[in-house]
Amino acid sequence: MTRPDFLAAAEGEPASRFYDIIVVGSGIAGLTAAVGAARHFKVALISKSVLRDTTTFLAQGGIAAALSEQDSPELHMEDTIRAGAGLCDEEAVRILVNEGPERVRELMEICPKFDRSGGDLVLASEGAHSVPRIAHAGGDATGSEVVSALAQAMRQGSRVQVLEHEFVVDLLTDGGRCVGTVSLNLRSGEFTLNFASAVVLATGGCGQVYSLTTNPAVATGDGMAMAFRAGATVSDMEFVQFHPTGLYSDESPIFLITEALRGEGAYLLNHAGERFMLGVHPQAELGPRDVVVKEMVRHMQGAGQEFLYLDATHLDCQMLRERFPNVYDTLRERGYDLCKDRIPVAPVCHYMIGGVKTDVWGRSTLPGLYASGEVSSTGVHGANRLASNSLLEGLVFSDRIVRDLDRYVASLGERARPSQVQLPQPRGDGNRPSQLAENRRRLQKTMTAEVGIVRRDAGLLRAIREINALSASLEPPGASLEEYELFNLLGIAGQIARAARLRHESRGSHLREDFPARDDAAWRRHINFSVRNKEDGGPAERGEPGGGNR
Ligand SMILES: Cc1cc2nc3c(=O)[nH]c(=O)nc-3n(C[C@H](O)[C@H](O)[C@H](O)COP(=O)(O)OP(=O)(O)OC[C@H]3O[C@@H](n4cnc5c(N)ncnc54)[C@H](O)[C@@H]3O)c2cc1C
C-alpha cells in the first residue's frame, strides 16, 4: 500500500488500526449498533465530537411505537404510510412498526426513565398519529435519557473502543467493498487508517446546509457525502422536513418546541389570533407536518410576517411545567412564559428524509457499508416523516444491521482482510479559514432562500449555479474539520437542489410553487444519485418507479 497523497499534511506514515466493525456516530443509531455488534465483534465507535453531541440528545417528543391496547402495528403502519404521501416503502414500514414495540421495550430495560403513571407507560399524541403512541422519558428529555442509557450500556461491555474527537474523512474501499475509514484526530491532527470487515454509518443528518436549523453543529451530512464518494447510492435527497414550531429567532440552532405540546392541546394562531388549521385538516394543529407547514407559509406570506404563534395559555400551567420542563425553562431563559405568552414560531429545517439508500437490513448498495438512522434512506418516511418515527427507525434498523453482520462477516472468509485499498482522492494545502467561513455562510443563505420550504425552478437553478461557483472557488481540502465539512455540505446541497429541480410536482415536504399538484402518474418514484453513472455526463439522476419499489 502506498502512502496516500491526501495524507501529505500528516507527519510520517499514518497509523493503522484493525477492528471487526466500525460504527461512525454516537446517536441512537450508532450506539444501538455498537452495543449489539460488540456481543460478537471487536468494535470501534468513532465520533467527531463528544459522545453526547448528537441530534439524538436533543430529541424531546419521544419514540413512536404501538405499545398500548388501543393501538396496533397495523394502525401505526396506516398512519406512517398516510403521512408519507405515496412514497413509503411498505416492506420497510411493516418491519418498523412490527419490530418497533419489542425494540422500545428492550430500550426501556436499560433506560428506566420512561414516564409512567401508576406503573403504566404514559403515551403522548403527536401530529398525524391516530392514537396516543409516543413514549417519552424525563418529560421532554427523551433524547438525553436514551443517549445516556445506551452509552452506559456500551461502556459496560469492554469490546467497544470509543474514539471521540475523531473526524471520519472518507471510507476505504477494496475491490468494490467498504473495508474501513480514514479519520483525522481533531486534537492531534493525525490521520489514521481504520480497517474493518464492515462499517456502519450512523452520522445523522445535514441540517447545517441551511442558515437556520434545529440540528446541532455536527449535522453536516458527512456520512451521506462520503458514502456517495465511495460509490453508494443516495436517494430522496429533495425531501427535507421542516418542523412547524421552531422558536422564532435568527440564531441557529433554533430551539424546537415539541409537537407533543400541540398533542396536549396547544393551538397555532395567525396574526389575527385565529386557529388557522381548523378546517384545513381533520386533526387541525395535529395534521401531518407538511400540511401544517404549507398552511403556515400561506398565513405568514399573507400577513407579511416571518412567524406565527403557538398558544398554550389555555392549558393547565402545572401540567405544562411538569410535562415540558425543558421547553418551559428554555422559553423562560429566552423571555417567554409558556403559561402566559403566545410564543412566536416559524417552520425550520429539521430532518433529512433522504440519505444513503439501504435495503431492509440496513445494507447500502456498497457491500460492507451499512447505514442507519437519519443518514440512511430506508424508505420508511416516504416524502414526509411521521413525528417520532426517526428514533424508532434508528433502533429497529441498527438491530437488523447487527443481525446481518454475522452473516456478512462469515461470508467474507479469507477476504476479511483487505488486499489493495483504494484510497480517497488526493488533497491539497487547503483554503483560508475566512474563505471557508464565507463560502459556508453563502451556501446556507442560498439554500435557505432558494431550496427552502417553497421551491421554484428559477431559484433552484440559481442555487445550483451558486453551489457550483462556491465549489469551484475552493482549492482541494487540506486537513481541517472546517474544510471537510464544507466540501461535504456543498456536495449534499447540490444533491438536494438537483433532486428538487428534477421533481416536477409537490409531494410531502417537497413544495414546488411552479408544480403545485401531486403527480402520481409521473412522480410516484424515487430519485437516486450515484457516481457509478459518471460517464453519462455527471453523477446520475435515476428515477425509480413505484412508491414501494426502491
Ligand atoms: C431538536 C430535535 C428534536 C427531535 N425530537 C425527536 C423526537 O422526539 N422523536 C424522534 O423520533 N425524532 C426526533 N428528532 C429527530 C431525531 O432526533 C434524529 O433524527 C435522530 O436522533 C438521529 O439519530 P442518529 O443516530 O441517526 O444521528 P445523531 O444522533 O445525529 O448522531 C450522529 C453522530 O454522528 C457523528 N458524526 C457525524 N459525522 C461524523 C464524521 N464525519 N466523523 C465522525 N463522527 C461523525 C456525530 O458526531 C454524532 O455522534 C428530533 C430532532 C431534533 C433536531
The ligand as an ORCA input file, in Angstrom:
! r2SCAN-3c Opt
* xyz 0 1
  C     -34.424     19.270     18.375
  C     -34.804     17.941     17.806
  C     -35.808     17.192     18.401
  C     -36.146     15.940     17.872
  N     -37.108     15.194     18.509
  C     -37.374     13.947     18.048
  C     -38.290     13.106     18.754
  O     -38.827     13.471     19.774
  N     -38.505     11.863     18.242
  C     -37.920     11.400     17.105
  O     -38.162     10.267     16.711
  N     -37.039     12.189     16.445
  C     -36.755     13.434     16.888
  N     -35.859     14.214     16.214
  C     -35.088     13.599     15.114
  C     -34.097     12.625     15.724
  O     -33.616     13.155     16.923
  C     -32.917     12.326     14.811
  O     -33.358     12.010     13.535
  C     -32.131     11.157     15.358
  O     -31.766     11.403     16.687
  C     -30.886     10.896     14.532
  O     -30.115      9.929     15.208
  P     -28.825      9.343     14.536
  O     -28.290      8.327     15.474
  O     -29.112      8.943     13.161
  O     -27.823     10.596     14.423
  P     -27.313     11.645     15.516
  O     -27.996     11.497     16.794
  O     -27.363     12.988     14.879
  O     -25.792     11.257     15.686
  C     -24.865     11.480     14.641
  C     -23.476     11.125     15.135
  O     -22.570     11.046     14.052
  C     -21.368     11.734     14.380
  N     -20.729     12.153     13.135
  C     -21.264     12.834     12.098
  N     -20.350     12.989     11.118
  C     -19.215     12.389     11.544
  C     -17.912     12.223     10.982
  N     -17.583     12.714      9.788
  N     -16.991     11.554     11.701
  C     -17.281     11.057     12.932
  N     -18.486     11.201     13.514
  C     -19.444     11.853     12.825
  C     -21.848     12.874     15.257
  O     -20.786     13.425     15.995
  C     -22.875     12.127     16.105
  O     -22.197     11.401     17.119
  C     -35.505     15.461     16.720
  C     -34.520     16.224     16.105
  C     -34.169     17.457     16.643
  C     -33.105     18.273     15.962
*
